Amino acid sequence: LHLPPGETVVLAYLVRRIAAGAVTILGVLLFLFVLFFLVAKPEDVARKALGERAPQQAVQQWIKNHGYDRPRFWNPEKPTETMLVDHFRRMLSFDFGTSDADDVPISRRLREGIGPSLSLTLPLFVFGLLLGIPLALLVAFFRDTYIDRAGVVLCVLLMSVSALLYIIGGQYLLGKMLRWFPISGFDPAPAVIARFLALPVIVGIIAGLGDSVRFDRTVFVEETSKDYVRTARAKGAGEGRIMLRHVFRNGLIPILTQIVIAIPFLFTGSILLESFFGIPGLGSITVDAINANDFATLRTMVFIGSLLFVLGQILTDVSYTLADPRVRLE
């Protein structure tokens, strides 16, 4: 396969990043094995799943059924029949086994939770961008004025309030007092799903708006002091045109970092929103696994999260070249 020099450099860069990501994933898996199989004893896990008063025979049978009775690192008779090999094999082949709490296949639980999670995180992500970036651009347009100062103060106030207060306040005001939306619950039927998702989406947007607007506003204001902006002003370009055609485009690189790296995590759901609003997504699955001491589900969610993080990092680097032709992958 013969590629042009530029494409060869890009391919070599991607291979290096993927290799580094693979090493990171292996390190995460090793850490998970130490955390869940060395720190915690199989008998402790079994008793948390069956109850402290479970008979010893039931505990031993549970340990055997889940494969926790094998040697951890080395098996002289069958070297591949160890907990370490089985752990890496299951995770890397996406064969996550069954839950420690109720023996439900974890893959089935993931398939059932991905839909509710995406139905919440996608609108939250899209509407957050459509609202946050224009507001940041508007505040940056009126920089060093009372509008700018008031906007910064409001953003700091929004950032200073805990997300739990937004959730409880939104449920009480919009759900209980005004009765505009259900306080919690989820129904995937097309006729009513928007009604159940409206309140958590509104609360999520408000909770994250201060942070995003303040960051984006800082990026845009910094761009307004660059040489190319002064050159555009000297040529007679209007301030509105400068903000839209120059500042906005050149300020996308740091903003794109946050956007692209957040995309893979849309699939893992929102732990707080799903838990408080009763949405049966992957975030709720994680919380339920913590409460039930379901180590098998927990290590699966951590593995998926680390995999998505590495993917997000690679996508971020690639997106730089799409947003700014001056950036090269080398």
Disulfide bonds with the S-S distance in Angstrom:
none
